[in-house]
Amino acid sequence: MRRVPGFGIGVRSPANAAMAAVTVFALCSGVWLLRDAAGTHAPPQPSAAQARAGLDGGAGPDGRAGERPGVPPLPPSPPDRIRIPSIRVDAPLTGLGLTRTGSLDVPPAADENLAGWYEAGTTPGERGTAIVAGHVDNADGPAVFYGLGALARGSTIEVDRRDGGVAVFTVDAVEVYAATNFPDEKVYGASHRPELRVITCGGGWSRGTGYQGNVVVFAHLTGSR
């Protein structure tokens, strides 16, 4: 398992494509907020009420607290689009690979309504942990996941798949972590059921460092159509 600089996500093995580590610099410079010294337009952050610790149901089959049963996994199929109706997200997905330094690439910052998924990993809807990431803002203003921190437990995330189906996920928790204390295993660990993580920048912000952490949405598959 390796850690790399920048928005770095290491890969444990192709078999489960579980992600190992993350830092936030490439997604999280906060260039737009540099124009506003007071930071009055900072994106919403999740409240304690949305945290995983508040879930019922005890530990799941892999020992993680709060894991509720889902539905049978779907066959692998690349995703094309993500929708989160409660925060008005409706965005295409582009595949993300690894850079030459071994870190996860990021969607082009100039396209504010574009998210990416780690295409060497689990596809959304199949068994395991699928990863979607996107910018919270860019130099011109809010970007695709600006409102992610306002998402509530129980909200719906829909992912259009290339096989013509739609994977429907229910949000289990929304949490924010400092980059210096990011819980790799909790976020990227392998799962026995189909799960989804949606990640953007969050936490504290300063003119010198930009955003200092990540907002992470935990969701699991609860349906398809």
Residue pairs with C-beta under 8 A, 6 or more apart in sequence:
1 10
1 12
1 20
1 21
2 10
2 20
2 21
2 102
3 10
3 20
3 21
3 23
4 10
4 21
4 101
4 102
4 103
5 23
5 25
5 101
5 103
6 23
6 25
6 26
6 99
6 101
6 103
7 22
7 23
7 24
7 25
7 26
7 27
7 28
7 103
7 104
7 106
7 133
8 21
8 22
8 23
8 101
8 102
8 103
8 104
9 19
9 20
9 21
9 22
9 98
9 103
9 104
9 118
9 131
9 188
10 19
10 20
10 21
10 102
11 17
11 18
11 19
11 20
11 98
11 120
11 121
12 18
12 19
12 20
14 120
16 122
16 128
16 129
16 190
17 118
17 120
17 121
17 122
17 128
17 129
18 121
18 128
18 129
18 188
18 189
18 190
19 118
19 121
19 129
19 131
19 184
19 187
19 188
20 184
20 188
21 182
21 184
21 188
22 104
22 179
22 182
22 184
22 187
22 188
22 199
22 214
23 179
23 182
24 179
24 201
24 211
24 212
24 213
24 214
25 210
26 103
26 106
27 106
27 133
27 134
27 135
27 136
27 200
27 201
28 136
28 201
28 210
28 211
28 212
28 214
29 210
29 211
30 136
30 137
30 201
30 205
30 210
30 211
31 137
31 138
31 139
31 210
32 41
32 137
32 138
32 139
32 140
32 141
32 142
33 39
33 41
33 42
33 137
33 205
33 207
33 210
34 207
37 207
39 205
41 142
42 205
43 136
43 137
43 142
43 146
43 147
43 148
43 149
43 202
44 147
44 149
44 150
45 149
45 176
45 202
45 203
45 215
46 149
46 150
46 151
46 174
46 175
46 176
46 202
46 215
48 54
49 153
50 151
50 152
50 153
50 173
50 174
50 175
51 173
51 174
51 175
52 65
52 66
52 172
52 173
52 175
52 186
52 218
53 65
53 66
54 153
54 173
55 65
55 66
55 68
55 153
55 172
55 173
56 66
56 68
57 66
57 67
57 68
58 65
58 66
59 65
59 66
59 67
60 66
60 67
60 68
60 191
60 192
60 193
61 67
61 192
61 193
62 189
62 190
62 191
62 192
64 186
64 189
64 191
66 172
66 173
67 172
67 191
67 193
67 220
68 172
68 220
69 193
70 193
70 194
70 220
70 221
70 222
71 194
71 221
71 222
71 223
71 224
73 125
73 126
73 127
73 193
73 194
73 221
74 125
74 126
74 161
74 165
74 167
74 194
74 221
74 224
75 126
75 163
76 123
76 126
77 123
77 125
77 126
77 161
77 162
77 163
77 165
78 95
78 117
78 119
78 123
78 161
78 162
79 93
79 117
79 123
79 124
79 130
79 132
79 159
79 160
79 161
79 162
79 167
80 92
80 93
80 160
80 161
80 162
81 90
81 91
81 92
81 93
81 159
81 160
82 89
82 90
82 91
82 93
82 115
82 132
82 157
82 158
82 159
82 160
82 198
83 89
83 90
83 91
83 157
83 158
83 159
83 160
84 148
84 151
84 155
84 156
84 157
84 158
84 198
85 155
85 156
85 158
86 151
86 152
86 155
86 156
87 147
87 148
87 150
87 151
87 155
88 147
89 144
89 145
89 147
90 113
91 113
91 114
91 115
91 134
91 144
92 113
92 114
92 115
93 114
93 115
93 116
93 117
93 132
93 159
94 107
94 114
94 115
94 116
94 117
95 116
95 117
95 119
96 104
96 105
96 106
96 107
96 116
96 117
96 118
96 119
96 133
97 104
97 105
97 119
97 120
98 104
98 105
98 120
99 105
104 118
104 133
105 116
106 116
106 133
106 135
107 114
107 115
107 116
107 133
107 134
107 135
107 144
108 114
109 135
109 138
109 139
109 143
110 138
112 135
112 137
112 138
112 140
112 141
112 142
112 143
112 144
113 143
113 144
114 134
114 144
115 132
115 133
115 134
115 144
115 145
116 132
116 133
116 134
117 123
117 124
117 130
117 131
117 132
117 133
118 130
118 131
118 133
121 128
121 129
121 130
121 131
122 128
122 129
122 130
122 131
122 194
123 130
123 161
124 130
124 132
124 159
124 161
124 167
124 169
124 194
124 196
125 159
125 161
125 165
125 167
125 194
125 221
125 224
126 194
127 191
127 192
127 193
127 194
128 190
128 191
128 194
128 195
129 188
129 189
129 190
129 191
129 195
129 196
129 197
130 194
130 195
130 196
130 197
131 188
131 197
131 199
132 196
132 197
132 198
132 199
133 198
133 199
133 200
134 143
134 144
134 145
134 198
134 199
134 200
135 143
135 144
135 145
135 200
135 201
136 142
136 143
136 145
136 146
136 148
136 200
136 201
136 202
136 211
136 215
137 143
137 146
145 198
145 200
145 215
146 200
148 174
148 198
148 200
148 202
148 215
148 217
149 174
149 176
149 202
149 215
151 171
151 174
151 217
152 171
152 174
153 171
153 172
153 173
153 174
154 170
154 171
155 170
155 171
156 168
156 169
156 170
156 171
157 168
157 169
157 170
157 171
157 196
157 198
157 217
157 219
158 166
158 167
158 168
158 169
159 166
159 167
159 169
159 196
160 166
161 167
165 224
165 225
166 224
166 225
167 194
167 221
167 224
168 221
168 222
168 223
168 224
168 225
169 196
169 219
169 220
169 221
169 222
170 219
170 220
170 222
171 217
171 218
171 219
172 218
172 219
172 220
173 217
173 218
174 215
174 216
174 217
174 218
175 215
175 216
175 218
176 202
176 203
176 213
176 214
176 215
176 216
177 183
177 187
177 203
177 213
177 214
177 216
178 203
178 204
178 212
178 213
179 203
179 212
179 213
179 214
180 212
182 213
182 214
187 197
187 199
187 216
187 218
188 197
191 220
193 220
193 221
194 220
194 221
195 218
195 219
195 220
195 221
196 217
196 218
196 219
196 220
196 221
197 216
197 217
197 218
197 219
198 216
198 217
198 219
199 214
199 215
199 216
199 217
200 214
200 215
201 210
201 211
201 213
201 214
201 215
202 211
202 213
202 214
202 215
203 211
203 212
203 213
203 214
203 215
204 211
204 212
204 213
205 211
205 212
206 212
